[in-house]
């Protein structure tokens, strides 16, 4: 899409493998008053030891690194991360700007630094530090799909070259259609021939994924780079050093000029998608915390509608596919207390259960849960249909294939139960496929793009239709019927239990019938 977000920019010859998923789609621009535009979310990708955490420390603290990890010490949270210098969990930091001038916090305590930045800034940039090691790849994919970044910043160590995980991150970000910029680090210690070879290999792989490298070498190119990155075709490339400071000012100028669009939140124009089962308020949960004196706190990004303090909402689905009525006690956005959040804002909410029989504990939560409005009737689904394209597979894919689905905060294995018009799929082929989740029903929205993986095999899909459980439309129980009877009726029909109802108790164990020869001996 072009920089204005309304048209389609000309791509590389032949187009990308994932372009077929966007045919017929459109972007519905949301009301600016109902959509968060003052905060831009940037996710940092790259191979392990490429300098992602150090770069975040340099950008947020307005200081240079000493070459021994002083800048990253303010970013890394866990003790083992401080010891080995490798990020194993998603970390979030914030940069604030008033006009074109960065707000540099002076406080030492982390919460006080955030408060100082938020109070003195007109707009902010949220930097999401993702993992680079291969064994944390699913955490990185969760950060890209569940934390809704607007842009991706790929960090490549100039002395390391384009490693396998670097190529993996480029492929995933390109498949998810996240506009991307590249930052080549450690140029102060890299020999010139090695740097030249790294840039050449990087440009080759970017072009293979439909990206056009655009080296940014002076301030006159920054404005054009910030406008062109929205097209998802042009990839600005910066060469920096976090120790000498070379190129860091250019990168800061580029980040401050990035503008957020509502593309990820307002896509409702694809005629092939049936937009049913869509709630008025949708808050997928990407983090759960238990705060002393407060209780359970959930964090995420509001994808639809508005959420307010003292609003009644539904929490679910749990392992049985049920929702629990809860009350929003308080809301914090960027660690500051607020009364309301709107679409596109990341927030944390303190909640409590409205059902006395069902308490909300940390063990209640699992991956894929969300908050929806208390009056919404949308329900989780076990089966859905999607338009998919196979990005890479060594052989062929047939019905019965069971990859892991990464759809927003949902991460669960699903089985391909039918492929329309085909017996199998190979790399680069497209088809309409029906999936069935293996273990639990999930709350997913039509029109959502998802990634599925199995080993090194990858594919991309867009949900076109969801299939509610067969028992979702069961008749209401007769007047006076107990909640347990209603729950047993719903469970027998394979549907969703009534709101707040406990699952039916297991049937009493009965002794197995005696074999016929035993009965004959007894007679």
Phi, psi and omega in degrees: 000150184284178186296333180281347178084006185253328183251189179240124182279153178289131183260190178288161181301134179087337178076172179275164176293332183266001183297329183297341181284342185258002182294131180083352181279157179218167179245124176263112181290130182276163176297126182302330179288338181259003185229136180286118181242352185270357181235124178252131183256124182236123178262133179262123180246170175142165181292161179299144179067022177272349175104028181291308182295322177297318179297320177297319177297322179292319183289317184281328182266356181053042178221165179260159179276156179264005182085358181236017173093019181291325183289322183283346182295336178276350184258315183291138188257318189269156183295318181293333175290321178295327184284316183257353176074015183245128180285130178242352179226156181288128179240142183239131174232167186226141172242136180244147180225138169243107190070232175257009184256132181283140176270114182259117181288148180251344182291158181265322182289141187298314180296322179292327177294317178297316181298320179295320180292315183294318184290332185255008185245150173270329177208165188221163175234120178266121180258122182254113182271112181258168185278150180250341183286149184296325183287349175255021185297322181294329174292322177295317178296321177298320178296324180285325183267325186266334183262004170051058176289147177276328181220160175238138176243107181275124180256123183238124175287122186295329181275354182258337183080187180271100182279174182296320179290331174296316178295323178297316180294321178297316181297316182293314180296322178292320180295323179278001177058045175264119178304138191228142169239160183237139179234113178269115187256173175060036181286348180284339182247004184263129175298149185299319178297322179292319178298317179296320179292321179297315181293325179293314179294323179295314180297322180296317182287327177296317179295326178295337178257019176078020180251141178253112180296140180226092181296132178252113186244345177214171186294336181291342181266351186293315182298316179295324180293319180293327178284326186279337185293335182294335181292345183064018176245320182268133180240103177296141181237125179246145175245118187225169170222123181283349179265311180274342180086004181295124177080355182292321180296323177297318180295319178298317179297325179292315182296322183290340181267358179290139180238139182276142174242163182265022185300319183284346185247349186236022181280102180225022189250009182276117182292343180278350184260133175264106186274060174262171176059034182255121182280163177282331177231129182221116182232089178293140186262121178249359178201144179232134183225150174241108186258130181295130181085350181244316182107214183280132178234131179245144180238152179175192179240128181285115184269332181213144172077200178231151177233137184232161175293142182070019176273139176276129181225172178243134180252127179168190355278146175275193184293339178264001180084015183263160173245146179246130177289131181227164177241134177278112184275322179202159181226138172233136176235121185055040177067019176239136182291133179225164179265339186205147173234151182240176185305133178095349181271142172267137185208167170238141183233131172273125185233158172218152183284142175265355178258117184294335182278341183240114177262148180265114178241170179294328179289349179290332191273154173212169179298133176104358181282159184209166172252131173233167183297150182296339181262357181289142178254005178298146184226159180292160182234153177257331181235147177207162179244144184215153171268117189239157171225136181273117180281320179200132171203137186288332181233234179236157180247130181235166174305139187105347178295138187233082175274174175264127181270127172248099183232098185064234179271357181279132176217101183206149176289143179222150181256135171283109184263345178199141174239119185289125173073005181219157173264333182205168179230144176237175181304129178090352182271151181242153178191166171266125187233141175257128182249156172224124179296142188282327192238310185229156169286143183236155177262104181234152184255138174299143182092355181280137175272137181224162178243139174234140186226152172203101189068233177265000176281138182222151175210163182233143180215162175228123184290124180254335183201142176243150182243106179298159178302150184297333182264013184293337183252032180296146178296153181294146179293153180299158181300137179091351179291145182281162178295327180293321178294320178296321179295318179295323179294317180294319180294324179293329180271001180075021185259200182262136181291153176301152185303122177082355182283141178281148178298150183295149178293151180296147180297146181298138181291130179249147181291136180296149180297142181288142177300158184297322182291330177291320177297322180296318179295322181294322179289000000 
